Amino acid sequence: MNCQDFDTVAGELADARLMDAATRDAGLGHAATCVECAARLMHERGVSATLRVAASAETEEASARVKHSLLAAFAEQQKTATAPATVVEISSRRKPRWRVALAAAAAVVLLSLALPSLLRLSPDSSQVPPPDMSAGVQFPAVPTPTGEAISPSATPKVIAPHDGAKRDNPRGRKHANAPRGTASSKYETVAQNANNEYLPLTYLDPSTALESGTVVRVRLSRSALMSLGVPVSAERSDDLVKAEVVLGDDGVARAIRLVR
Amino acid sequence: MAASHNDEELLRRMLGGCAESFEALYDRRQGGVYRYALRMTGSEAVAEDMTHEVFIQLMRDGAQFDPALGSVKSYLYGMARHRVLRHLERERGHVSIDAGQGDGEGLTDERLRSCEDPFLDLERGETVSLVRQAVLSLPPHFREVIVLCHLQEMNYAEAAEVIACPVGTIRSRLARARAMLVEKLRALGGPQVGGEKLKAERAI
């Protein structure tokens, strides 16, 4: 080993760090024969000793304030980390079937309560003559959940809900400008319920017509069915009748038919 | 109980929500992180802030720790180093050494010349203070190898993990840093050993 090589290992030799044994022996051997490198080694040992003294004084620590702050932050993080997990858990339970069940329940409530009330409260209802049971009524076409529109009967026999004066538009609003009575019309006449076809419950523009949905079988009182315009006997109005309701993805009932 | 686990186990438990493990890991590693930041920046307030930030980051990003890349200790020092270098970049030019200030004033040539090795004869407190001043005056890349390898007593491999460089770089950088440190100590009032220039200066 020459003096230049010694320079590269002098610090390690002085620090007594782990190093290749052959290198260490060569370095120490060189220092034993070279006065200048021996002085250098001694000097480096002095530097190392000084640094060791400085290292031994390295006892400072962050204040307790930092620790308290961090522990509080950790607790807070755990708290907030738990909250989203709960949300995830809840949302994971929101399976389509659950949503459908909820929508169905909501629809049943609407059907049995809200709609009859609305119909009774119609300002024209008191002046309306009894429904013309033979008259056809124009309703918007209602596609089935599979995407096929419910095909109307060629001979309209469906009963208008209540308002004979507004047969073309039982609610007098949504499709006031809709063309009538033509087979090619967007608004088709719904078949007689005797054919067990669906009776539309909403009167939406075809552009917002049902694209997909769910058929839910429910039991409704005859009075509720009557208020929806379904031709059922008024006798035993409290009896429950099975019906199938077409629910849109938004949970709104679009059509209904009796189940035989 | 938690204190008996190694760093990786503590980190794993901590990420699982164990506050006791987090506290144990903090107690074990905060001192080194704090002192590293303190020696590198010279500011207790900055060092405390950095220690706080490092452990906050550990809480947030601890899951990204990869044991294949190094130890938890190195991971923590690496995060501290990132902050230190950013801080030094912002403060560049503001750190200076004042030879006429502090404990170095009591250092006389006579006292230093009274022994073959001037450092060994210094009062302990003076030595520590002088070394800290001298270290702080080194360029950051040389400062950090002195801090890590000497003041933090890491081996070369650990320091290489923290700095993310080869061990050979640590070795050569440390040799230069020691030589520079001697010069800085002299600038603080140290002697020319034996009246001749140190051979170590050749390395600078």
Chai-1 contact restraints between the chains, C-beta under 6 A:
chainA,res_idxA,chainB,res_idxB,connection_type,confidence,min_distance_angstrom,max_distance_angstrom,comment,restraint_id
A,D7,B,A203,contact,1.0,0.0,6.0,A-B,restraint_1
A,G11,B,A175,contact,1.0,0.0,6.0,A-B,restraint_2
A,G11,B,R178,contact,1.0,0.0,6.0,A-B,restraint_3
A,R40,B,K199,contact,1.0,0.0,6.0,A-B,restraint_4
A,H43,B,L198,contact,1.0,0.0,6.0,A-B,restraint_5
A,G46,B,D117,contact,1.0,0.0,6.0,A-B,restraint_6
A,G46,B,F119,contact,1.0,0.0,6.0,A-B,restraint_7
A,G46,B,L120,contact,1.0,0.0,6.0,A-B,restraint_8
A,V47,B,R178,contact,1.0,0.0,6.0,A-B,restraint_9
A,A49,B,L120,contact,1.0,0.0,6.0,A-B,restraint_10
A,T50,B,F119,contact,1.0,0.0,6.0,A-B,restraint_11
A,T50,B,T127,contact,1.0,0.0,6.0,A-B,restraint_12
A,L51,B,H150,contact,1.0,0.0,6.0,A-B,restraint_13
A,V53,B,R124,contact,1.0,0.0,6.0,A-B,restraint_14
A,V53,B,T127,contact,1.0,0.0,6.0,A-B,restraint_15
A,A54,B,V128,contact,1.0,0.0,6.0,A-B,restraint_16
A,A54,B,V131,contact,1.0,0.0,6.0,A-B,restraint_17
A,A55,B,H150,contact,1.0,0.0,6.0,A-B,restraint_18
A,A55,B,L151,contact,1.0,0.0,6.0,A-B,restraint_19
A,A55,B,E153,contact,1.0,0.0,6.0,A-B,restraint_20
A,A57,B,V128,contact,1.0,0.0,6.0,A-B,restraint_21
A,E58,B,R35,contact,1.0,0.0,6.0,A-B,restraint_22
A,E58,B,L151,contact,1.0,0.0,6.0,A-B,restraint_23
A,E60,B,R35,contact,1.0,0.0,6.0,A-B,restraint_24
A,E61,B,G31,contact,1.0,0.0,6.0,A-B,restraint_25
A,E61,B,Y34,contact,1.0,0.0,6.0,A-B,restraint_26
A,A62,B,Q30,contact,1.0,0.0,6.0,A-B,restraint_27
A,A62,B,Y34,contact,1.0,0.0,6.0,A-B,restraint_28
A,A62,B,E48,contact,1.0,0.0,6.0,A-B,restraint_29
A,A62,B,T51,contact,1.0,0.0,6.0,A-B,restraint_30
A,V66,B,E48,contact,1.0,0.0,6.0,A-B,restraint_31
A,V66,B,T51,contact,1.0,0.0,6.0,A-B,restraint_32
A,V66,B,H52,contact,1.0,0.0,6.0,A-B,restraint_33
A,L70,B,F55,contact,1.0,0.0,6.0,A-B,restraint_34
A,F74,B,A19,contact,1.0,0.0,6.0,A-B,restraint_35
A,F74,B,F22,contact,1.0,0.0,6.0,A-B,restraint_36
A,F74,B,M59,contact,1.0,0.0,6.0,A-B,restraint_37
A,Q77,B,M59,contact,1.0,0.0,6.0,A-B,restraint_38
A,Q78,B,G17,contact,1.0,0.0,6.0,A-B,restraint_39
